[in-house]
Amino acid sequence: MRRDMQEIVPNVFLGPYCVANKKRLDYLLGHGISHIICIRHPMEANIIKPNFLDRIKYLVLDIIDSPSDNIITFFPQIKQYIDEALQAGGKVLMHGNAGISRSATFMIAYLMETYGQTYRDAFFYVQQKRSASALTTDSSDNFWNMSQSILPNSNLEIRIQKQAVME
């Protein structure tokens, strides 16, 4: 399961880079993937990169997973990319290196904003669909601190304590 992608919501998948590597074009096309969001650390740029630019549309984001980086500020761009792909009848794969931290963080934000889920519900929903996902302490702290100001269109009130979510 860790090396596969999972459909989190209709037509939106979460997975590791290995499902989008040079040998996996048939796999991606077989699942109807038309758009990929590639989230990588800047130092991974030579390893984790778009492989099928002639067949699949890409959004590539270099994001460091650390407390000093405000990763959630990338979310509006990600949400717009997903929404436009879905409106065009496409399917989206969001991946990082392993598909467990930064990409999972953005998937949680997508569920919160798009479906009005609470952080806790979105967190557990993503974990249920992709059990390999696990936010790192850094990305979880960062997300927790920034989500309310970056997700202005949602009707969310995060009322639960962070400790309860991480149990």
Secondary structure, 3 states (H helix, E strand, C coil): CCCCCEEEECCEEEEEHHHHCCCCHHHHHHCCCCEEEEEECHHHCCCCCCCCCCCCEEEEEECCCCCCCCHHHHHHHHHHHHHHHHHCCCCEEEEECCCCCHHHHHHHHHHHHHHCCCHHHHHHHHHHHCCCCCCCHHHHHHHHHHHHHHCCCCCCCCCCCHHHHHC
